[in-house]
Amino acid sequence: MSYELKETVLFRILLTLGIIFLIRIGTFIPVPGVNLMDLYAYIDRTPAAKNFINTFSTDNSFVIGLFTLNIFPYINATIFVQLLVAISPELAKLQKEGDMKGRRQITRLTRNITLFLACIQSTGIALSLRPVLYNWTIPLATEIAVALTTGVMIVLWLSDLITDYGIGNGTSLLIYINIVANVPNFFKGE
């Protein structure tokens, strides 16, 4: 291997690892306005919430973080676009032609649907925090929803950076990392 190739491969690996690290850290950066003590007290008082949370996180580590929604709205949007392509001849033609213009339009549609789904999901989380937060107001809910939606779009951009400049497909890598990060939760009850 030449020096340039080694340097390029090393750069790609370090970029990928750095972005993954950044996204994992961003998952634990609390969303502004969410008092973690109120959240933990609510989880302790509510057995259904406690069981649900314990399925996805280790004890006392649950945080509604900036990147909580992660890449999942994009995955849902991709599935939705594939369904639209199956029923829409115009979209099917765009996808089958394979030129850059058609791909860009499909990508733009997927990103717009991602933004829409992220807004819905983040608003749902913000509204579901009403019984949890003592200082819950409409402006606070809006702030939480905007922070979570912004987090989704940042994660999507970072996954595109991995795909373009790193190692592998960014979306697939983030899905894999999320699964691996939650493996210990499946074994903690045994």
NULUMDO-244811 format. One line per 3 residues: number of its first residue (from 1); their letters; for each residue x, y, z of N, C-alpha, C. Coordinates in nm, 4 decimals. Example, Ala and Ser with C-alpha at 12.3 -4.5 7.8 and 13.67 -1.06 7.14 Angstrom:
BEGIN
1> AS> 1.3190,-0.5690,0.7800,1.2300,-0.4500,0.7800,1.3200,-0.3300,0.7800  1.2850,-0.2250,0.7080,1.3670,-0.1060,0.7140,1.2900,0.0030,0.7870
END
This chain:
BEGIN
1> MSY> 0.0838,-0.1196,0.0000,0.0000,0.0000,0.0000,0.0875,0.1248,0.0000  0.0472,0.2195,-0.0783,0.1225,0.3438,-0.0822,0.0885,0.4299,0.0393  0.1726,0.5255,0.0641,0.1528,0.6160,0.1774,0.0216,0.6931,0.1646
4> ELK> -0.0086,0.7413,0.0420,-0.1335,0.8162,0.0203,-0.2554,0.7305,0.0478  -0.2521,0.6054,0.0039,-0.3656,0.5156,0.0263,-0.3838,0.4877,0.1749  -0.2729,0.4630,0.2441,-0.2816,0.4397,0.3893,-0.3372,0.5622,0.4598
7> ETV> -0.2918,0.6803,0.4177,-0.3393,0.8044,0.4782,-0.4887,0.8240,0.4516  -0.5327,0.7928,0.3308,-0.6739,0.8067,0.2957,-0.7591,0.7087,0.3755  -0.7145,0.5849,0.3854,-0.7897,0.4841,0.4609,-0.7939,0.5225,0.6085
10> LFR> -0.6819,0.5665,0.6619,-0.6779,0.6092,0.8017,-0.7726,0.7268,0.8246  -0.7725,0.8237,0.7334,-0.8639,0.9376,0.7443,-1.0085,0.8904,0.7458  -1.0456,0.7994,0.6549,-1.1832,0.7491,0.6468,-1.2235,0.6772,0.7751
13> ILL> -1.1332,0.5965,0.8274,-1.1624,0.5234,0.9514,-1.1789,0.6201,1.0674  -1.0867,0.7148,1.0812,-1.0939,0.8110,1.1915,-1.2171,0.9000,1.1805  -1.2519,0.9407,1.0582,-1.3728,1.0216,1.0384,-1.4968,0.9429,1.0809
16> TLG> -1.5049,0.8177,1.0381,-1.6199,0.7340,1.0730,-1.6294,0.7153,1.2240  -1.5190,0.6812,1.2874,-1.5196,0.6614,1.4331,-1.5526,0.7911,1.5070  -1.5001,0.9036,1.4583,-1.5289,1.0324,1.5209,-1.6762,1.0688,1.5122
19> IIF> -1.7371,1.0454,1.3967,-1.8792,1.0772,1.3809,-1.9645,0.9848,1.4670  -1.9302,0.8573,1.4714,-2.0055,0.7640,1.5566,-1.9951,0.8070,1.7022  -1.8755,0.8439,1.7449,-1.8556,0.8915,1.8816,-1.9393,1.0167,1.9082
22> LIR> -1.9380,1.1101,1.8153,-2.0157,1.2336,1.8291,-2.1656,1.2038,1.8415  -2.2150,1.1132,1.7614,-2.3580,1.0786,1.7669,-2.3914,1.0084,1.8975  -2.3058,0.9182,1.9437,-2.3310,0.8499,2.0717,-2.3304,0.9510,2.1871
25> IGT> -2.2382,1.0461,2.1851,-2.2341,1.1502,2.2890,-2.3589,1.2374,2.2792  -2.3988,1.2741,2.1574,-2.5175,1.3576,2.1374,-2.6459,1.2941,2.1878  -2.6464,1.1621,2.1958,-2.7628,1.0914,2.2487,-2.7808,1.1197,2.3976
28> FIP> -2.6711,1.1518,2.4668,-2.6773,1.1744,2.6108,-2.6736,1.3213,2.6494  -2.6723,1.4119,2.5514,-2.6808,1.5548,2.5809,-2.8284,1.5874,2.6022  -2.8681,1.6251,2.7235,-3.0111,1.6471,2.7499,-3.0705,1.7588,2.6649
31> VPG> -3.1929,1.7373,2.6241,-3.2666,1.8390,2.5497,-3.2946,1.9553,2.6455  -3.2791,2.0783,2.5998,-3.3048,2.1935,2.6873,-3.4477,2.1914,2.7418  -3.4597,2.2226,2.8693,-3.5914,2.2330,2.9309,-3.6404,2.1064,2.9974
34> VNL> -3.5714,1.9941,2.9786,-3.6140,1.8691,3.0409,-3.5340,1.8512,3.1695  -3.6047,1.8594,3.2810,-3.5422,1.8386,3.4114,-3.5316,1.6879,3.4332  -3.4090,1.6380,3.4361,-3.3881,1.4936,3.4478,-3.4383,1.4385,3.5807
37> MDL> -3.4349,1.5188,3.6852,-3.4849,1.4712,3.8150,-3.6367,1.4472,3.8081  -3.7080,1.5385,3.7425,-3.8527,1.5193,3.7235,-3.8790,1.3945,3.6396  -3.7995,1.3753,3.5362,-3.8158,1.2591,3.4485,-3.7909,1.1302,3.5252
40> YAY> -3.6826,1.1236,3.6031,-3.6521,1.0034,3.6802,-3.7585,0.9766,3.7858  -3.8097,1.0823,3.8507,-3.9151,1.0654,3.9507,-4.0412,1.0093,3.8856  -4.0769,1.0582,3.7673,-4.1944,1.0082,3.6958,-4.1768,0.8615,3.6580
43> IDR> -4.0577,0.8275,3.6099,-4.0317,0.6886,3.5712,-4.0416,0.5968,3.6920  -3.9887,0.6412,3.8064,-3.9971,0.5602,3.9286,-4.1404,0.5434,3.9775  -4.2258,0.6472,3.9592,-4.3654,0.6419,4.0045,-4.4548,0.5595,3.9125
46> TPA> -4.4160,0.5459,3.7878,-4.5027,0.4849,3.6875,-4.4447,0.3516,3.6418  -4.5044,0.2400,3.6869,-4.4495,0.1083,3.6511,-4.4456,0.0821,3.4997  -4.5472,0.1259,3.4265,-4.5484,0.1027,3.2817,-4.4334,0.1772,3.2144
49> AKN> -4.4120,0.3015,3.2555,-4.3018,0.3799,3.1994,-4.1678,0.3175,3.2359  -4.1577,0.2704,3.3598,-4.0321,0.2095,3.4054,-4.0004,0.0839,3.3246  -4.1006,-0.0007,3.3018,-4.0786,-0.1219,3.2228,-4.0399,-0.0881,3.0794
52> FIN> -4.1080,0.0108,3.0217,-4.0782,0.0515,2.8846,-3.9360,0.1062,2.8733  -3.8987,0.1933,2.9657,-3.7663,0.2553,2.9626,-3.6576,0.1509,2.9868  -3.6811,0.0581,3.0788,-3.5805,-0.0442,3.1082,-3.5558,-0.1370,2.9896
55> TFS> -3.6509,-0.1436,2.8982,-3.6315,-0.2234,2.7779,-3.5237,-0.1627,2.6896  -3.5129,-0.0301,2.6891,-3.4249,0.0374,2.5960,-3.3002,0.0988,2.6577  -3.2930,0.1064,2.7883,-3.1744,0.1685,2.8481,-3.1408,0.0978,2.9776
58> TDN> -3.0163,0.1165,3.0181,-2.9743,0.0576,3.1438,-3.0298,0.1414,3.2586  -3.0262,0.0860,3.3775,-3.0825,0.1544,3.4937,-3.0200,0.2925,3.5116  -3.1048,0.3910,3.5345,-3.0648,0.5288,3.5633,-2.9786,0.5935,3.4542
61> SFV> -2.9923,0.5482,3.3313,-2.9141,0.6117,3.2251,-3.0032,0.6702,3.1161  -3.1332,0.6710,3.1378,-3.2233,0.7211,3.0350,-3.2200,0.8729,3.0320  -3.1980,0.9260,2.9132,-3.1946,1.0702,2.8926,-3.2701,1.0989,2.7637
64> IGL> -3.3537,1.2018,2.7647,-3.4109,1.2486,2.6393,-3.3085,1.3462,2.5842  -3.2241,1.2925,2.4972,-3.1116,1.3678,2.4464,-3.1372,1.4276,2.3096  -3.0445,1.5096,2.2686,-3.0549,1.5799,2.1415,-3.0709,1.4829,2.0244
67> FTL> -3.0006,1.3695,2.0284,-3.0071,1.2722,1.9201,-3.0917,1.1502,1.9567  -3.1891,1.1665,2.0447,-3.2725,1.0549,2.0880,-3.3415,0.9849,1.9715  -3.3950,1.0590,1.8775,-3.4656,0.9975,1.7653,-3.3695,0.9360,1.6642
70> NIF> -3.2449,0.9776,1.6673,-3.1389,0.9219,1.5866,-3.1751,0.9185,1.4387  -3.1539,0.8073,1.3719,-3.1735,0.7955,1.2276,-3.3109,0.7367,1.1939  -3.3914,0.7067,1.2950,-3.5158,0.6322,1.2741,-3.6204,0.7036,1.1892
73> PYI> -3.6394,0.8349,1.1993,-3.7333,0.8986,1.1059,-3.6908,0.8830,0.9599  -3.5606,0.8823,0.9355,-3.5109,0.8627,0.7991,-3.5412,0.7215,0.7498  -3.5255,0.6237,0.8369,-3.5573,0.4855,0.7995,-3.7055,0.4747,0.7640
76> NAT> -3.7905,0.5335,0.8470,-3.9344,0.5321,0.8194,-3.9666,0.6039,0.6885  -3.8993,0.7159,0.6640,-3.9223,0.7911,0.5409,-3.8784,0.7110,0.4192  -3.7685,0.6397,0.4299,-3.7204,0.5571,0.3193,-3.8207,0.4471,0.2862
79> IFV> -3.8750,0.3845,0.3888,-3.9769,0.2811,0.3672,-4.1001,0.3428,0.3014  -4.1415,0.4593,0.3493,-4.2583,0.5273,0.2934,-4.2361,0.5634,0.1466  -4.1176,0.6123,0.1133,-4.0869,0.6477,-0.0255,-4.0882,0.5223,-0.1131
82> QLL> -4.0373,0.4111,-0.0616,-4.0414,0.2866,-0.1394,-4.1848,0.2440,-0.1671  -4.2730,0.2639,-0.0706,-4.4156,0.2348,-0.0932,-4.4741,0.3298,-0.1975  -4.4360,0.4574,-0.1888,-4.4837,0.5542,-0.2878,-4.4338,0.5190,-0.4280
85> VAI> -4.3101,0.4747,-0.4386,-4.2541,0.4353,-0.5682,-4.3315,0.3167,-0.6259  -4.3744,0.2264,-0.5381,-4.4481,0.1090,-0.5841,-4.5863,0.1452,-0.6388  -4.6469,0.2530,-0.5889,-4.7825,0.2874,-0.6334,-4.7872,0.4075,-0.7278
88> SPE> -4.6767,0.4794,-0.7419,-4.6747,0.5976,-0.8270,-4.5885,0.5726,-0.9513  -4.6498,0.5722,-1.0692,-4.5708,0.5501,-1.1911,-4.4650,0.6587,-1.2146  -4.4955,0.7824,-1.1770,-4.3991,0.8906,-1.1967,-4.2740,0.8697,-1.1106
91> LAK> -4.2952,0.8334,-0.9832,-4.1807,0.8096,-0.8963,-4.1041,0.6845,-0.9387  -4.1766,0.5823,-0.9836,-4.1103,0.4610,-1.0314,-4.0229,0.4912,-1.1520  -4.0726,0.5761,-1.2411,-3.9952,0.6151,-1.3587,-3.8698,0.6921,-1.3174
94> LQK> -3.8843,0.7837,-1.2195,-3.7682,0.8583,-1.1701,-3.6620,0.7642,-1.1133  -3.7058,0.6663,-1.0388,-3.6119,0.5754,-0.9753,-3.5468,0.4811,-1.0771  -3.6238,0.4347,-1.1750,-3.5721,0.3389,-1.2733,-3.4794,0.4024,-1.3755
97> EGD> -3.5014,0.5289,-1.4070,-3.4170,0.5940,-1.5067,-3.2728,0.6020,-1.4597  -3.2531,0.6176,-1.3310,-3.1196,0.6110,-1.2745,-3.0295,0.7308,-1.2976  -3.0796,0.8364,-1.3609,-2.9927,0.9529,-1.3779,-2.9843,1.0312,-1.2470
100> MKG> -2.8877,1.1179,-1.2393,-2.8639,1.1929,-1.1151,-2.9810,1.2826,-1.0777  -3.0470,1.3389,-1.1770,-3.1598,1.4274,-1.1479,-3.2721,1.3498,-1.0790  -3.3036,1.2320,-1.1291,-3.4081,1.1491,-1.0692,-3.3720,1.1055,-0.9282
103> RRQ> -3.2467,1.0654,-0.9103,-3.2023,1.0246,-0.7760,-3.2076,1.1407,-0.6779  -3.1689,1.2587,-0.7259,-3.1737,1.3766,-0.6387,-3.3165,1.4085,-0.5965  -3.4110,1.3940,-0.6884,-3.5511,1.4208,-0.6546,-3.6033,1.3199,-0.5530
106> ITR> -3.5680,1.1925,-0.5696,-3.6087,1.0896,-0.4726,-3.5432,1.1176,-0.3379  -3.4156,1.1549,-0.3396,-3.3452,1.1875,-0.2144,-3.4082,1.3085,-0.1464  -3.4429,1.4102,-0.2238,-3.5065,1.5303,-0.1677,-3.6422,1.4947,-0.1066
109> LTR> -3.7188,1.4116,-0.1769,-3.8484,1.3681,-0.1239,-3.8302,1.2917,0.0073  -3.7316,1.2028,0.0095,-3.7047,1.1254,0.1317,-3.6652,1.2172,0.2464  -3.5839,1.3157,0.2199,-3.5417,1.4096,0.3258,-3.6584,1.4952,0.3748
112> NIT> -3.7443,1.5372,0.2844,-3.8614,1.6156,0.3258,-3.9553,1.5321,0.4115  -3.9755,1.4069,0.3735,-4.0594,1.3187,0.4547,-3.9919,1.2910,0.5884  -3.8591,1.2790,0.5873,-3.7852,1.2616,0.7135,-3.8106,1.3799,0.8064
115> LFL> -3.8011,1.5003,0.7524,-3.8261,1.6201,0.8331,-3.9681,1.6200,0.8876  -4.0644,1.5854,0.8038,-4.2039,1.5797,0.8466,-4.2229,1.4766,0.9588  -4.1684,1.3561,0.9404,-4.1809,1.2519,1.0428,-4.1074,1.2905,1.1711
118> ACI> -3.9921,1.3546,1.1569,-3.9185,1.3991,1.2760,-3.9988,1.5028,1.3532  -4.0664,1.5927,1.2818,-4.1517,1.6927,1.3489,-4.2654,1.6243,1.4244  -4.3278,1.5269,1.3614,-4.4384,1.4549,1.4268,-4.3886,1.3793,1.5493
121> QST> -4.2795,1.3044,1.5335,-4.2286,1.2247,1.6451,-4.1778,1.3121,1.7595  -4.1077,1.4192,1.7272,-4.0560,1.5061,1.8330,-4.1689,1.5813,1.9031  -4.2718,1.6182,1.8278,-4.3875,1.6819,1.8906,-4.4587,1.5837,1.9828
124> GIA> -4.4676,1.4587,1.9389,-4.5276,1.3554,2.0240,-4.4518,1.3376,2.1541  -4.3193,1.3382,2.1466,-4.2385,1.3270,2.2687,-4.2590,1.4498,2.3562  -4.2577,1.5675,2.2952,-4.2749,1.6917,2.3727,-4.4109,1.6940,2.4420
127> LSL> -4.5146,1.6505,2.3729,-4.6481,1.6480,2.4346,-4.6592,1.5399,2.5415  -4.5909,1.4290,2.5219,-4.5978,1.3217,2.6221,-4.5232,1.3577,2.7504  -4.4405,1.4603,2.7450,-4.3690,1.5035,2.8653,-4.4536,1.5933,2.9552
130> RPV> -4.5747,1.6252,2.9117,-4.6592,1.7156,2.9906,-4.6802,1.6671,3.1342  -4.7146,1.5385,3.1560,-4.7314,1.4965,3.2969,-4.5992,1.4807,3.3716  -4.4893,1.4804,3.2999,-4.3586,1.4574,3.3615,-4.2970,1.5859,3.4135
133> LYN> -4.3042,1.6907,3.3343,-4.2365,1.8158,3.3680,-4.3320,1.9109,3.4386  -4.2892,1.9607,3.5528,-4.3735,2.0512,3.6309,-4.3848,2.1881,3.5647  -4.2829,2.2254,3.4861,-4.2831,2.3568,3.4220,-4.3224,2.3490,3.2745
136> WTI> -4.3986,2.2465,3.2357,-4.4354,2.2253,3.0951,-4.5246,2.3380,3.0465  -4.4867,2.3968,2.9332,-4.5662,2.4997,2.8666,-4.5574,2.4740,2.7165  -4.6425,2.5408,2.6411,-4.6377,2.5275,2.4948,-4.5021,2.5741,2.4393
139> PLA> -4.4481,2.6885,2.4844,-4.3147,2.7267,2.4343,-4.2061,2.6234,2.4682  -4.2132,2.5633,2.5873,-4.1163,2.4600,2.6232,-4.1332,2.3379,2.5326  -4.2577,2.2981,2.5071,-4.2828,2.1845,2.4186,-4.2305,2.2129,2.2783
142> TEI> -4.2487,2.3361,2.2329,-4.1974,2.3751,2.1016,-4.0450,2.3683,2.0991  -3.9824,2.4156,2.2047,-3.8362,2.4120,2.2146,-3.7846,2.2677,2.2127  -3.8512,2.1795,2.2853,-3.8117,2.0382,2.2871,-3.8296,1.9766,2.1490
145> AVA> -3.9427,2.0040,2.0849,-3.9689,1.9484,1.9518,-3.8669,1.9982,1.8493  -3.8345,2.1255,1.8555,-3.7363,2.1811,1.7617,-3.5977,2.1196,1.7872  -3.5613,2.1033,1.9132,-3.4308,2.0441,1.9456,-3.4220,1.9005,1.8952
148> LTT> -3.5266,1.8213,1.9168,-3.5249,1.6821,1.8717,-3.5257,1.6723,1.7189  -3.6038,1.7576,1.6530,-3.6078,1.7577,1.5063,-3.4726,1.7987,1.4498  -3.4123,1.8998,1.5090,-3.2791,1.9421,1.4662,-3.1788,1.8293,1.4843
151> GVM> -3.1907,1.7576,1.5950,-3.1032,1.6434,1.6202,-3.1141,1.5377,1.5114  -3.2358,1.5098,1.4669,-3.2555,1.4119,1.3594,-3.1846,1.4569,1.2324  -3.2017,1.5831,1.1974,-3.1431,1.6317,1.0730,-2.9898,1.6369,1.0819
154> IVL> -2.9356,1.6645,1.2004,-2.7900,1.6616,1.2186,-2.7388,1.5181,1.2040  -2.8085,1.4228,1.2649,-2.7685,1.2827,1.2529,-2.7752,1.2374,1.1069  -2.8777,1.2796,1.0352,-2.8890,1.2445,0.8933,-2.7706,1.3022,0.8151
157> WLS> -2.7357,1.4266,0.8416,-2.6213,1.4887,0.7757,-2.4923,1.4145,0.8106  -2.4741,1.3795,0.9375,-2.3538,1.3070,0.9782,-2.3476,1.1687,0.9136  -2.4622,1.1027,0.8996,-2.4613,0.9714,0.8339,-2.4249,0.9859,0.6865
160> DLI> -2.4673,1.0959,0.6241,-2.4276,1.1218,0.4856,-2.2763,1.1470,0.4757  -2.2197,1.2132,0.5761,-2.0747,1.2334,0.5771,-2.0009,1.0999,0.5851  -2.0529,1.0076,0.6665,-1.9918,0.8750,0.6741,-1.9995,0.8067,0.5375
163> TDY> -2.1169,0.8124,0.4747,-2.1335,0.7487,0.3443,-2.0404,0.8094,0.2407  -2.0287,0.9419,0.2390,-1.9498,1.0093,0.1363,-1.7991,1.0053,0.1625  -1.7577,1.0193,0.2876,-1.6156,1.0353,0.3169,-1.5597,0.9317,0.4130
166> GIG> -1.6456,0.8517,0.4728,-1.6005,0.7549,0.5713,-1.5977,0.6136,0.5153  -1.6165,0.5188,0.6041,-1.6155,0.3775,0.5677,-1.7583,0.3248,0.5765  -1.8134,0.2773,0.4649,-1.9435,0.2121,0.4637,-2.0595,0.3078,0.4457
169> NGT> -2.1783,0.2507,0.4545,-2.3025,0.3256,0.4436,-2.3361,0.3822,0.5816  -2.3468,0.5126,0.5921,-2.3684,0.5779,0.7212,-2.4954,0.5342,0.7906  -2.6059,0.5232,0.7161,-2.7328,0.4833,0.7764,-2.7238,0.3420,0.8321
172> SLL> -2.6722,0.2499,0.7531,-2.6596,0.1110,0.7981,-2.5673,0.1003,0.9181  -2.4602,0.1764,0.9161,-2.3656,0.1742,1.0274,-2.4303,0.2258,1.1560  -2.5105,0.3316,1.1451,-2.5776,0.3850,1.2638,-2.6819,0.2873,1.3175
175> IYI> -2.7524,0.2191,1.2298,-2.8474,0.1167,1.2749,-2.7724,0.0077,1.3510  -2.6623,-0.0379,1.2944,-2.5812,-0.1420,1.3574,-2.5301,-0.0963,1.4946  -2.4794,0.0261,1.5020,-2.4269,0.0792,1.6284,-2.5376,0.0863,1.7341
178> NIV> -2.6578,0.1277,1.6942,-2.7694,0.1338,1.7891,-2.8063,-0.0047,1.8403  -2.8041,-0.1032,1.7533,-2.8349,-0.2400,1.7960,-2.7282,-0.2894,1.8922  -2.6022,-0.2717,1.8564,-2.4921,-0.3178,1.9413,-2.4938,-0.2457,2.0763
181> ANV> -2.5258,-0.1167,2.0769,-2.5282,-0.0405,2.2024,-2.6370,-0.0906,2.2964  -2.7426,-0.1513,2.2419,-2.8521,-0.1995,2.3259,-2.8457,-0.3479,2.3580  -2.7460,-0.4190,2.3081,-2.7336,-0.5624,2.3362,-2.7245,-0.5901,2.4867
184> PNF> -2.6467,-0.5146,2.5648,-2.6409,-0.5436,2.7092,-2.7780,-0.5365,2.7783  -2.8698,-0.4561,2.7271,-3.0020,-0.4437,2.7887,-3.0824,-0.5726,2.7764  -3.0547,-0.6488,2.6732,-3.1284,-0.7736,2.6542,-3.0836,-0.8810,2.7511
187> FKG> -2.9617,-0.8696,2.8012,-2.9058,-0.9729,2.8898,-2.9074,-0.9344,3.0373  -2.9466,-0.8121,3.0684,-2.9375,-0.7666,3.2078,-3.0367,-0.8356,3.2988  -3.1452,-0.8902,3.2443,-3.2451,-0.9583,3.3264,-3.2078,-1.1019,3.3560
190> E> -3.1076,-1.1535,3.2850,-3.0714,-1.2948,3.3036,-2.9671,-1.3148,3.4092
END
